[in-house]
Amino acid sequence: MREIVLDTETTGFDPKTGDRLIEVGCIEIVDLLPTGRTFHRYVNPERSIPEDAIKVHGITDDMVKDAPIFAKMADELLEFIGDAPLVAHNASFDRNFIDWELLLAHKPQTGEARWIDTLAIAKSKFPGQPNTLDALCKRYKISLADRTYHGALIDARLLAEVYLELRGGKERSFDLTTHSAVAANGLMPVQGRVQYGARPRPLPSLLTPQEDAAHRAFLAQWVKDPIWTRFGVDPAPKEDA
């Protein structure tokens, strides 16, 4: 299943009072594993950025003055997210800004139904406890070392790790920032989806030689045309068995 973890930075809290989107970052995950595909854009908000907002995300007017306005990059964003569910922390905030900007650009809005709110998930798992993104990263021992300011792409990366933990925990150790860790864990992106590769170190057999010989002899005598031969497994007994 393809999902998009998304975060935004803005000039304020409410698009209906004149605040605008200034940054969007997206991480693609498939079957709860990162594919390495990301989307990141700064956006010219066509207005000044308040000092209070700059203290949070560090994005100044000079940083976005040459960036495209949202309408110019809306199609790129829509193409990247496709019809995938959108994962965000306090999702109504990000959805309100994304859909407002899409409305202004005369593009189809995402709608509430496709958004997954990690804040709501966290509150149900940890009622009465702090459930900010920072608090969840600390709870799950996810490093915040590279984060000086809030930023859409880095927060999306952190949220992707938090989301995987909220969904049951990571079964493999991986780095969301590179392809190398994906390959190291035997995961190969194929046409936008991640598939398992060969195990780097095959598991050793727990059978004794006598048990192995007896098992192979049984298969050779009683199992005709076994399905596993289609996957390159030879069930016939060894010559010295």
Secondary structure, 3 states (H helix, E strand, C coil): CEEEEEEEEECCCCHHHCCCEEEEEEEEEECCEEEEEEEEEECECCCCCCHHHHHHHCCCHHHHCCCCEHHHHHHHHHHHHCCCCEEECCHHHHHHHHHHHHHHCCCCCCCHHHEEEHHHHHHHHCCCCCCCHHHHHHHCCCCCCCCCCCCHHHHHHHHHHHHHHHCCCCCCCCCCCCCHHHHHCCEEEECCEEEECCCCCCCCCCCCHHHHHHHHHHHHHHCCCCHHHHHCCCCCCCCCC
